[in-house]
Amino acid sequence: MKQLTAILVGTGARGVAYAQYALDYPHQLKFVAAAESNPERLAKFAEQHGIPAERQYTSWEQILTEPQLADIAIIATQDRMHYEPTLKALKNNYHVLLEKPMSPAPSECIEMERVAKESGRLLTICHVLRYTPFWSAIKRLLTEGRIGELVSIQLNENVGYWHMAHSFVRGNWNHSDKSSPMILAKSCHDMDVLSWLTDRPCLRVSSYGSLMHFHSGNAPEGSSDRCLDCAVEASCPYSALHFYFGEGKTWARHFTEELTRENIVRGLKETNYGRCVYKSDNNVVDHQVVNMEFAGGATATFSMCGFTRNQERRIQIMGTKGEIRGEEGKITVMDFLTHENHEIHIPEQTSGHGGGDSGIVRSFLKEVSGYNGSESLTSASASVRSHLMAFAAEESRLNHGRSIELDDFYKKLTVQVL
């Protein structure tokens, strides 16, 4: 495979994670330009990838106003900054790898799918779980019919109490009006996996959930607005000091490029990452359940909860001839006839998201190199289907769990777009 060239729009954590592939496999991928509003991040990325000053841009508008600079564009801006640069990149003849979610607006997701088809370019959404050895093995077992006909799936996403506090109470995804609802920002991966594993249209969904804990009503007596000057900080499991000076030190890169004590303290004083979890401006749920029915009668339940020690996903898949259970790199297949248990152990992966970060870039490059008009594994069309499940789930949650028919929901959105 010949080396392909790329531009990166957004050099934050997710953009850098995908761009790592070019450092690991420079014969396959090279970044020739980047856009980022944070000058420190831009300079650091440009130095790592050897990008000259004239190809360093401070906004997506600047970089995409230029004539086409590369084969592909990786867009890893914040959720509400996906739509416009994606359309511009597609119209500029780039193949696009877009960070999830596509957009918090259903109409924008549908429009991006349409423009991708009209432009004749790939628009691949970063549903990275499909590209991991763990989830690929589960999909293979189902395709082989190892447990007969699929009947029901139970999927748990254990967010982790520390990840909940960092990203969804203090961080960039803490407010649905500024980013996306939790079911989209965090769990569109899970909606996508369920859509992929069942391989059937989702007919209807219902959902319940709320912001139960992280609000002012639960603030401990004597607490202050920031952890640095809080009298009860030492006894709080959500202490920013405990996390960013302890096991979560690398996560402090979300507010400082250099992890010195001085920089971390400054960040805790000046950014939202030092705020009390009970006195932030967050509004996304801290737990949610979704019920789904698919064509043919199969059902699925999904549970997302921020109150777990570990960050992990656990799945149980029940079929007519057996059962699959998966957790922490181990998959167990249980046969109803023989009562045999077959275990599959997935080696620990070196890239993020269980190998999905590098896996999706590798697959995308192959698809671009041999592009013949076909769609990718996580194309815009595939992603729109799972996004609609998330949008419908959120509408159900906001309407006291009312069941939402997906066909009616999609038709209504399509009329709005037209």
Secondary structure as a PSIPRED ss2 file (coil, helix, strand):
# PSIPRED VFORMAT (PSIPRED V4.0)

   1 M C   1.000  0.000  0.000
   2 K C   1.000  0.000  0.000
   3 Q C   1.000  0.000  0.000
   4 L E   0.000  0.000  1.000
   5 T E   0.000  0.000  1.000
   6 A E   0.000  0.000  1.000
   7 I E   0.000  0.000  1.000
   8 L E   0.000  0.000  1.000
   9 V E   0.000  0.000  1.000
  10 G C   1.000  0.000  0.000
  11 T C   1.000  0.000  0.000
  12 G C   1.000  0.000  0.000
  13 A H   0.000  1.000  0.000
  14 R H   0.000  1.000  0.000
  15 G H   0.000  1.000  0.000
  16 V H   0.000  1.000  0.000
  17 A H   0.000  1.000  0.000
  18 Y H   0.000  1.000  0.000
  19 A H   0.000  1.000  0.000
  20 Q H   0.000  1.000  0.000
  21 Y H   0.000  1.000  0.000
  22 A H   0.000  1.000  0.000
  23 L H   0.000  1.000  0.000
  24 D H   0.000  1.000  0.000
  25 Y C   1.000  0.000  0.000
  26 P C   1.000  0.000  0.000
  27 H C   1.000  0.000  0.000
  28 Q C   1.000  0.000  0.000
  29 L E   0.000  0.000  1.000
  30 K E   0.000  0.000  1.000
  31 F E   0.000  0.000  1.000
  32 V E   0.000  0.000  1.000
  33 A E   0.000  0.000  1.000
  34 A E   0.000  0.000  1.000
  35 A E   0.000  0.000  1.000
  36 E C   1.000  0.000  0.000
  37 S C   1.000  0.000  0.000
  38 N C   1.000  0.000  0.000
  39 P H   0.000  1.000  0.000
  40 E H   0.000  1.000  0.000
  41 R H   0.000  1.000  0.000
  42 L H   0.000  1.000  0.000
  43 A H   0.000  1.000  0.000
  44 K H   0.000  1.000  0.000
  45 F H   0.000  1.000  0.000
  46 A H   0.000  1.000  0.000
  47 E H   0.000  1.000  0.000
  48 Q H   0.000  1.000  0.000
  49 H H   0.000  1.000  0.000
  50 G C   1.000  0.000  0.000
  51 I C   1.000  0.000  0.000
  52 P C   1.000  0.000  0.000
  53 A H   0.000  1.000  0.000
  54 E H   0.000  1.000  0.000
  55 R H   0.000  1.000  0.000
  56 Q E   0.000  0.000  1.000
  57 Y E   0.000  0.000  1.000
  58 T C   1.000  0.000  0.000
  59 S C   1.000  0.000  0.000
  60 W H   0.000  1.000  0.000
  61 E H   0.000  1.000  0.000
  62 Q H   0.000  1.000  0.000
  63 I H   0.000  1.000  0.000
  64 L H   0.000  1.000  0.000
  65 T H   0.000  1.000  0.000
  66 E C   1.000  0.000  0.000
  67 P C   1.000  0.000  0.000
  68 Q C   1.000  0.000  0.000
  69 L C   1.000  0.000  0.000
  70 A C   1.000  0.000  0.000
  71 D C   1.000  0.000  0.000
  72 I E   0.000  0.000  1.000
  73 A E   0.000  0.000  1.000
  74 I E   0.000  0.000  1.000
  75 I E   0.000  0.000  1.000
  76 A C   1.000  0.000  0.000
  77 T C   1.000  0.000  0.000
  78 Q C   1.000  0.000  0.000
  79 D H   0.000  1.000  0.000
  80 R H   0.000  1.000  0.000
  81 M H   0.000  1.000  0.000
  82 H C   1.000  0.000  0.000
  83 Y H   0.000  1.000  0.000
  84 E H   0.000  1.000  0.000
  85 P H   0.000  1.000  0.000
  86 T H   0.000  1.000  0.000
  87 L H   0.000  1.000  0.000
  88 K H   0.000  1.000  0.000
  89 A H   0.000  1.000  0.000
  90 L H   0.000  1.000  0.000
  91 K H   0.000  1.000  0.000
  92 N C   1.000  0.000  0.000
  93 N C   1.000  0.000  0.000
  94 Y C   1.000  0.000  0.000
  95 H E   0.000  0.000  1.000
  96 V E   0.000  0.000  1.000
  97 L E   0.000  0.000  1.000
  98 L E   0.000  0.000  1.000
  99 E C   1.000  0.000  0.000
 100 K C   1.000  0.000  0.000
 101 P C   1.000  0.000  0.000
 102 M C   1.000  0.000  0.000
 103 S C   1.000  0.000  0.000
 104 P C   1.000  0.000  0.000
 105 A C   1.000  0.000  0.000
 106 P H   0.000  1.000  0.000
 107 S H   0.000  1.000  0.000
 108 E H   0.000  1.000  0.000
 109 C H   0.000  1.000  0.000
 110 I H   0.000  1.000  0.000
 111 E H   0.000  1.000  0.000
 112 M H   0.000  1.000  0.000
 113 E H   0.000  1.000  0.000
 114 R H   0.000  1.000  0.000
 115 V H   0.000  1.000  0.000
 116 A H   0.000  1.000  0.000
 117 K H   0.000  1.000  0.000
 118 E H   0.000  1.000  0.000
 119 S H   0.000  1.000  0.000
 120 G C   1.000  0.000  0.000
 121 R C   1.000  0.000  0.000
 122 L C   1.000  0.000  0.000
 123 L E   0.000  0.000  1.000
 124 T E   0.000  0.000  1.000
 125 I E   0.000  0.000  1.000
 126 C C   1.000  0.000  0.000
 127 H C   1.000  0.000  0.000
 128 V H   0.000  1.000  0.000
 129 L H   0.000  1.000  0.000
 130 R H   0.000  1.000  0.000
 131 Y H   0.000  1.000  0.000
 132 T C   1.000  0.000  0.000
 133 P H   0.000  1.000  0.000
 134 F H   0.000  1.000  0.000
 135 W H   0.000  1.000  0.000
 136 S H   0.000  1.000  0.000
 137 A H   0.000  1.000  0.000
 138 I H   0.000  1.000  0.000
 139 K H   0.000  1.000  0.000
 140 R H   0.000  1.000  0.000
 141 L H   0.000  1.000  0.000
 142 L H   0.000  1.000  0.000
 143 T H   0.000  1.000  0.000
 144 E C   1.000  0.000  0.000
 145 G C   1.000  0.000  0.000
 146 R C   1.000  0.000  0.000
 147 I C   1.000  0.000  0.000
 148 G C   1.000  0.000  0.000
 149 E C   1.000  0.000  0.000
 150 L E   0.000  0.000  1.000
 151 V E   0.000  0.000  1.000
 152 S E   0.000  0.000  1.000
 153 I E   0.000  0.000  1.000
 154 Q E   0.000  0.000  1.000
 155 L E   0.000  0.000  1.000
 156 N E   0.000  0.000  1.000
 157 E E   0.000  0.000  1.000
 158 N E   0.000  0.000  1.000
 159 V C   1.000  0.000  0.000
 160 G C   1.000  0.000  0.000
 161 Y H   0.000  1.000  0.000
 162 W H   0.000  1.000  0.000
 163 H H   0.000  1.000  0.000
 164 M H   0.000  1.000  0.000
 165 A H   0.000  1.000  0.000
 166 H H   0.000  1.000  0.000
 167 S H   0.000  1.000  0.000
 168 F H   0.000  1.000  0.000
 169 V H   0.000  1.000  0.000
 170 R C   1.000  0.000  0.000
 171 G C   1.000  0.000  0.000
 172 N C   1.000  0.000  0.000
 173 W C   1.000  0.000  0.000
 174 N C   1.000  0.000  0.000
 175 H C   1.000  0.000  0.000
 176 S C   1.000  0.000  0.000
 177 D C   1.000  0.000  0.000
 178 K C   1.000  0.000  0.000
 179 S C   1.000  0.000  0.000
 180 S C   1.000  0.000  0.000
 181 P C   1.000  0.000  0.000
 182 M H   0.000  1.000  0.000
 183 I H   0.000  1.000  0.000
 184 L H   0.000  1.000  0.000
 185 A H   0.000  1.000  0.000
 186 K C   1.000  0.000  0.000
 187 S C   1.000  0.000  0.000
 188 C H   0.000  1.000  0.000
 189 H H   0.000  1.000  0.000
 190 D H   0.000  1.000  0.000
 191 M H   0.000  1.000  0.000
 192 D H   0.000  1.000  0.000
 193 V H   0.000  1.000  0.000
 194 L H   0.000  1.000  0.000
 195 S H   0.000  1.000  0.000
 196 W H   0.000  1.000  0.000
 197 L H   0.000  1.000  0.000
 198 T H   0.000  1.000  0.000
 199 D C   1.000  0.000  0.000
 200 R C   1.000  0.000  0.000
 201 P C   1.000  0.000  0.000
 202 C E   0.000  0.000  1.000
 203 L E   0.000  0.000  1.000
 204 R E   0.000  0.000  1.000
 205 V E   0.000  0.000  1.000
 206 S E   0.000  0.000  1.000
 207 S E   0.000  0.000  1.000
 208 Y E   0.000  0.000  1.000
 209 G E   0.000  0.000  1.000
 210 S E   0.000  0.000  1.000
 211 L C   1.000  0.000  0.000
 212 M C   1.000  0.000  0.000
 213 H C   1.000  0.000  0.000
 214 F C   1.000  0.000  0.000
 215 H C   1.000  0.000  0.000
 216 S H   0.000  1.000  0.000
 217 G H   0.000  1.000  0.000
 218 N H   0.000  1.000  0.000
 219 A C   1.000  0.000  0.000
 220 P C   1.000  0.000  0.000
 221 E C   1.000  0.000  0.000
 222 G C   1.000  0.000  0.000
 223 S C   1.000  0.000  0.000
 224 S C   1.000  0.000  0.000
 225 D C   1.000  0.000  0.000
 226 R E   0.000  0.000  1.000
 227 C H   0.000  1.000  0.000
 228 L H   0.000  1.000  0.000
 229 D H   0.000  1.000  0.000
 230 C C   1.000  0.000  0.000
 231 A C   1.000  0.000  0.000
 232 V C   1.000  0.000  0.000
 233 E H   0.000  1.000  0.000
 234 A H   0.000  1.000  0.000
 235 S H   0.000  1.000  0.000
 236 C C   1.000  0.000  0.000
 237 P C   1.000  0.000  0.000
 238 Y C   1.000  0.000  0.000
 239 S C   1.000  0.000  0.000
 240 A H   0.000  1.000  0.000
 241 L H   0.000  1.000  0.000
 242 H H   0.000  1.000  0.000
 243 F H   0.000  1.000  0.000
 244 Y H   0.000  1.000  0.000
 245 F C   1.000  0.000  0.000
 246 G C   1.000  0.000  0.000
 247 E C   1.000  0.000  0.000
 248 G C   1.000  0.000  0.000
 249 K H   0.000  1.000  0.000
 250 T H   0.000  1.000  0.000
 251 W H   0.000  1.000  0.000
 252 A H   0.000  1.000  0.000
 253 R H   0.000  1.000  0.000
 254 H H   0.000  1.000  0.000
 255 F C   1.000  0.000  0.000
 256 T C   1.000  0.000  0.000
 257 E C   1.000  0.000  0.000
 258 E C   1.000  0.000  0.000
 259 L C   1.000  0.000  0.000
 260 T C   1.000  0.000  0.000
 261 R H   0.000  1.000  0.000
 262 E H   0.000  1.000  0.000
 263 N H   0.000  1.000  0.000
 264 I H   0.000  1.000  0.000
 265 V H   0.000  1.000  0.000
 266 R H   0.000  1.000  0.000
 267 G H   0.000  1.000  0.000
 268 L H   0.000  1.000  0.000
 269 K H   0.000  1.000  0.000
 270 E H   0.000  1.000  0.000
 271 T C   1.000  0.000  0.000
 272 N H   0.000  1.000  0.000
 273 Y H   0.000  1.000  0.000
 274 G H   0.000  1.000  0.000
 275 R E   0.000  0.000  1.000
 276 C C   1.000  0.000  0.000
 277 V C   1.000  0.000  0.000
 278 Y C   1.000  0.000  0.000
 279 K C   1.000  0.000  0.000
 280 S C   1.000  0.000  0.000
 281 D C   1.000  0.000  0.000
 282 N C   1.000  0.000  0.000
 283 N C   1.000  0.000  0.000
 284 V C   1.000  0.000  0.000
 285 V C   1.000  0.000  0.000
 286 D C   1.000  0.000  0.000
 287 H E   0.000  0.000  1.000
 288 Q E   0.000  0.000  1.000
 289 V E   0.000  0.000  1.000
 290 V E   0.000  0.000  1.000
 291 N E   0.000  0.000  1.000
 292 M E   0.000  0.000  1.000
 293 E E   0.000  0.000  1.000
 294 F E   0.000  0.000  1.000
 295 A C   1.000  0.000  0.000
 296 G C   1.000  0.000  0.000
 297 G C   1.000  0.000  0.000
 298 A C   1.000  0.000  0.000
 299 T E   0.000  0.000  1.000
 300 A E   0.000  0.000  1.000
 301 T E   0.000  0.000  1.000
 302 F E   0.000  0.000  1.000
 303 S E   0.000  0.000  1.000
 304 M E   0.000  0.000  1.000
 305 C E   0.000  0.000  1.000
 306 G C   1.000  0.000  0.000
 307 F C   1.000  0.000  0.000
 308 T C   1.000  0.000  0.000
 309 R C   1.000  0.000  0.000
 310 N C   1.000  0.000  0.000
 311 Q C   1.000  0.000  0.000
 312 E E   0.000  0.000  1.000
 313 R E   0.000  0.000  1.000
 314 R E   0.000  0.000  1.000
 315 I E   0.000  0.000  1.000
 316 Q E   0.000  0.000  1.000
 317 I E   0.000  0.000  1.000
 318 M E   0.000  0.000  1.000
 319 G E   0.000  0.000  1.000
 320 T C   1.000  0.000  0.000
 321 K C   1.000  0.000  0.000
 322 G E   0.000  0.000  1.000
 323 E E   0.000  0.000  1.000
 324 I E   0.000  0.000  1.000
 325 R E   0.000  0.000  1.000
 326 G E   0.000  0.000  1.000
 327 E E   0.000  0.000  1.000
 328 E C   1.000  0.000  0.000
 329 G C   1.000  0.000  0.000
 330 K E   0.000  0.000  1.000
 331 I E   0.000  0.000  1.000
 332 T E   0.000  0.000  1.000
 333 V E   0.000  0.000  1.000
 334 M E   0.000  0.000  1.000
 335 D E   0.000  0.000  1.000
 336 F C   1.000  0.000  0.000
 337 L C   1.000  0.000  0.000
 338 T C   1.000  0.000  0.000
 339 H C   1.000  0.000  0.000
 340 E C   1.000  0.000  0.000
 341 N E   0.000  0.000  1.000
 342 H E   0.000  0.000  1.000
 343 E E   0.000  0.000  1.000
 344 I E   0.000  0.000  1.000
 345 H E   0.000  0.000  1.000
 346 I C   1.000  0.000  0.000
 347 P C   1.000  0.000  0.000
 348 E C   1.000  0.000  0.000
 349 Q C   1.000  0.000  0.000
 350 T C   1.000  0.000  0.000
 351 S C   1.000  0.000  0.000
 352 G C   1.000  0.000  0.000
 353 H H   0.000  1.000  0.000
 354 G H   0.000  1.000  0.000
 355 G H   0.000  1.000  0.000
 356 G H   0.000  1.000  0.000
 357 D H   0.000  1.000  0.000
 358 S H   0.000  1.000  0.000
 359 G H   0.000  1.000  0.000
 360 I H   0.000  1.000  0.000
 361 V H   0.000  1.000  0.000
 362 R H   0.000  1.000  0.000
 363 S H   0.000  1.000  0.000
 364 F H   0.000  1.000  0.000
 365 L H   0.000  1.000  0.000
 366 K H   0.000  1.000  0.000
 367 E H   0.000  1.000  0.000
 368 V H   0.000  1.000  0.000
 369 S H   0.000  1.000  0.000
 370 G C   1.000  0.000  0.000
 371 Y C   1.000  0.000  0.000
 372 N C   1.000  0.000  0.000
 373 G C   1.000  0.000  0.000
 374 S C   1.000  0.000  0.000
 375 E C   1.000  0.000  0.000
 376 S C   1.000  0.000  0.000
 377 L C   1.000  0.000  0.000
 378 T C   1.000  0.000  0.000
 379 S E   0.000  0.000  1.000
 380 A H   0.000  1.000  0.000
 381 S H   0.000  1.000  0.000
 382 A H   0.000  1.000  0.000
 383 S H   0.000  1.000  0.000
 384 V H   0.000  1.000  0.000
 385 R H   0.000  1.000  0.000
 386 S H   0.000  1.000  0.000
 387 H H   0.000  1.000  0.000
 388 L H   0.000  1.000  0.000
 389 M H   0.000  1.000  0.000
 390 A H   0.000  1.000  0.000
 391 F H   0.000  1.000  0.000
 392 A H   0.000  1.000  0.000
 393 A H   0.000  1.000  0.000
 394 E H   0.000  1.000  0.000
 395 E H   0.000  1.000  0.000
 396 S H   0.000  1.000  0.000
 397 R H   0.000  1.000  0.000
 398 L H   0.000  1.000  0.000
 399 N C   1.000  0.000  0.000
 400 H C   1.000  0.000  0.000
 401 G C   1.000  0.000  0.000
 402 R C   1.000  0.000  0.000
 403 S C   1.000  0.000  0.000
 404 I E   0.000  0.000  1.000
 405 E E   0.000  0.000  1.000
 406 L H   0.000  1.000  0.000
 407 D H   0.000  1.000  0.000
 408 D H   0.000  1.000  0.000
 409 F H   0.000  1.000  0.000
 410 Y H   0.000  1.000  0.000
 411 K H   0.000  1.000  0.000
 412 K H   0.000  1.000  0.000
 413 L H   0.000  1.000  0.000
 414 T H   0.000  1.000  0.000
 415 V H   0.000  1.000  0.000
 416 Q H   0.000  1.000  0.000
 417 V H   0.000  1.000  0.000
 418 L C   1.000  0.000  0.000
